[in-house]
Amino acid sequence: MTLRPPVRPAALPLICALPVLLSGCLPAPVGPDLGRLSAVPDAAWQPADLIDRSLLPQSRVLPLPEAIRRAPVGSVIVACQTTRALWGACTHLTRKVGAATLSEETGVIGTGARLRPADSLLERDLILVIDAGVREQHLDALNAEIRRLSGAPYQLNGQLNAFDCSTYQNALQRAAGLPDAVPLDPRWGAFLPLGALNVPGHSLLWAGVSDRVTVTPVTPSP
């Protein structure tokens, strides 16, 4: 496995420390507004529609518990909530690695990379289940990397022995011989979870919506 050196944009520590003072010069938030989600026919939908217009494909919208259940083993899951961060509502990336298990980097105040129950996603308001190319033949390598990285600490944009939620999933993808799960967002200088939706070859399988969020159907104009 080839490891890339960590990318450490100088601006991001300042953003974390001084969000109010710097908010006027930050890039625009990335991704959907969970207060105005709508659904359109699948044929009329592209990933950019969710990112730019808060639109979901109708046939792939499910209640949150059902989307968690249907998520295939190996799929990556973008987790979003109405309490948004500076960069948008979709703040976390995890991966389903068993019928009731996730593997993820838990964050700066967590305990490092670890397994978590899939039901922990019930705390979210929207999840996006994404096929990132993992198939049964990749699972041994994926699980070996999960074991190797157990407890790896949090580091923003880290890629060697510490990770954020997105670069951890990139490490798992690389161990399986697959392209990264998430690209670097040039505007933010960070690996934003929602970027998984735009990787060539990835596809949205399900959008799980909690009962705290309303999705309005949109009828196309004749």
Salt bridges, closest charged atoms under 4 A:
ASP33 OD2 - ARG36 NE 3.63
ASP42 OD2 - ARG60 NE 3.42
ASP49 OD1 - ARG53 NH1 3.15
GLU66 OE2 - ARG69 NH2 2.68
GLU66 OE2 - ARG70 NE 2.78
GLU104 OE2 - HIS92 NE2 3.29
GLU104 OE2 - ARG116 NH1 3.13
ASP125 OD1 - ARG212 NE 2.72
ASP131 OD2 - ARG135 NH2 2.99
GLU145 OE1 - ARG148 NE 2.94
ASP180 OD2 - ARG4 NH1 3.14
ASP180 OD1 - ARG174 NE 2.72
ASP185 OD2 - ARG187 NH2 3.14
